[in-house]
Amino acid sequence: MITAQGRGINCNLSMPDDHKSLSFPVRLVVAIIGIAFCGLMIRTAARMGSARLLERYAVMTNSIAAANQSTITAPSDADAQLTRATLLNNSRLTAEARDAQEHAVRLRPADYSLWLGLGVLRDDAGDTDAALAAFNEAVRFAPYYAQTHWQRGNLLLRLGRYDEAFADLRSAANSNRSFLPIVIDLAWGVSRGDAKLAEQLIGPTDDKTRIQFARFLARAGKGREALDQFHAGEKSISENERRDLVRQLIDARAYQEAFEIWKGSLNLNLERQPAVFDGGFEGQLAYDEVGFGWRINRNQEKMVLSQDAIEHQGGSKSLRIVFEGNSTPTTPLLAQTLLVKPQKAYKINFAVMTKEVVSGGLPLVNVSDAASGQLLGKSSNFPQASSPWQTISFEFSTLPTSTAIILNVERTGCSSSPCPIFGVVWLDSFSVEEVPARAQ
């Protein structure tokens, strides 16, 4: 048995069991060849080890000279060429970096990542045809990897080959969902805001993609198109996604579309509009309402809101508001968004009861246009001191552009600051009705 050891190499040369049958000269030749082979392996391993050390040093110190030396030490090492290409590119030596990357590819031609890097360097150098050829090779060796399709798709997009580009971009997004928002944004830009064309480019095939596209359309102010995408993918929508979509549509002033999605989440049959949702405060109060229910201001100091099952004007409950000091006038205590028709007259009705209310800025109810914020009408102030249940009504007219209004309960402004308020207010039986046009 002949053993030769070197750096990371263990050469164990054993003669066959019948080696004694071989002549001495033959055995000697075999031994010499084995020792020579082991020596070659040891020298190769030593060079590779030295090259690796040089590569690490080159990266740590950003030394192109060390990277050059690593390629001389191990000329057949693709990683050494890759390190050199990276450092050359960092130093803006694009042509030299591209040459080093091409050398790395020749040493390891089936490595998709080397082709990918070569495509980027060729693209940076302005050689788009050669870059595309490199990206094609990267896709060939890694057909299911998102990054290869993503890089090729972006180049094809810049070349104006949109069908091919979005085929690649869709493939990348299918493999890596984090690419999807960018694909949607690119499709929107290429389509110049045409929702139908953007949908064709995105090619949604699953509910999650449609919901994400719907949210994008909502932010872009395309309410009807967002609603269409929602209906196509609503089976898989989460409650948080639904709430976000409603919020985005309201922010985009697409109130009708937002209302349709909102009411569907509650299985409500609210065909008659306008209508005050839960005008008698019979349902559970929610502090996180984003749609068309009561929105309660939970940041008001010295104020407590709760449902009262003892005092009520109708139904079985009312809303009880206890004032215990300073609160901010003209900031809504609670509010609700209602759908309306433009240039129509409406009447708001509600019931109020008070107990020992004292303030220079009494509460009231007002209505403003949801889109513009313009005040459309308001009630009289709530009674001071104590009063039994009474119904207060007031009329208002919507604007030519009105599609929704905000019904607010807030305080009037005070002549002094701070402006405290004390006492208890009960509210119940909110309703809205359209007022027939009066004869001229």
Beta strands, then each sheet from edge to edge (+ up, - down):
strand 1: 2-6
strand 2: 9-13
strand 3: 295-296
strand 4: 303-308
strand 5: 318-326
strand 6: 334-339
strand 7: 345-359
strand 8: 363-369
strand 9: 375-378
strand 10: 385-397
strand 11: 404-411
strand 12: 420-434
sheet 1: 1+ 2-
sheet 2: 3+ 6- 11+ 8- 9+
sheet 3: 4+ 5- 12+ 7- 10+
end
